Amino acid sequence: MARPVTVPPTHKRYPNPRRVTQPSRMTRKDMSGKVWFITGASRGFGRIWAEAALRRGDRVAASARNPASIADLKKSYGDAVLPLALDVTDRDQVTEAVEQAHRHFGRLDIILNNARYALVGAVEEAAEVAIRAEFETNFFGALHVIRAALPLLREQGSGHILAVSSVAGIVASPIVAFYNASKWALEALHESLAQEVKGFGIKVTLLEPGAYATDFSSHSSLRISGTIEAYAELKAQVFAAGAAMEFGDPQATADAILQIVDLEEPPLRFFVGTEGLPIARAAYANRLTTWEAWEAVSTAAQGSPKKHRIASI
């Protein structure tokens, strides 16, 4: 899981994509199975899905901030695993790791952005530095990986980019507004990305899990910011509701993820578990009801039709 850092200066730009040459040591045996690049592979979903891929004969570039946390994967699966030390907030390190994985295995088939954490705090009370740090990991960390991988995937004419979003990327809740916002941003990013890269043979899928009994609520994945007393009661209610929830079995998700990555035409969005669809149905029904109730006012705000020249890009 990536360590939060402050936002880099706005003048710092992404490097130009580089043309990547294929390694000469690829053999027919090297081309069997899929090759994964996974962030946050030390625990939780990242660990479970990495092991599922390895058990069926795929190969995995498994990355984590602390490489010692994934050393046992190398011990168990040998050359099928490339352990990588990676902080996804470090753009240069991300580029180096992605290119190293590509050189090592000869190609990359699946890019899985899993590194993330949740910031707990009301909109008024969460510290700005903590908010920016969450976006550095949850949004910009994923963006760094995508931008590092895209030149490689375009050159090989194939690939599948997946991101672990959340039901929180569909419906927002109190006290975790900034986690929600980071996931909504991730959803928009991938929806646009899917349209941009389809012509290159690259697929995109958002994985949207509900509540699972992983260690996501541990000290390293759940961070609390702010202590305004006015929100104490609301926080207590939110925590109590969370404690009363039924959590899914994270091990049960592996087969579904393998099915998704094996599809010729995978879905852009996929709810992992049973929580998401009922919530989405209710949320979108409510949104449609509101939009439709205000349709006349919205229509009046359009005014008379006018032609307007759009500049060429």
Disulfide bonds with the S-S distance in Angstrom:
none
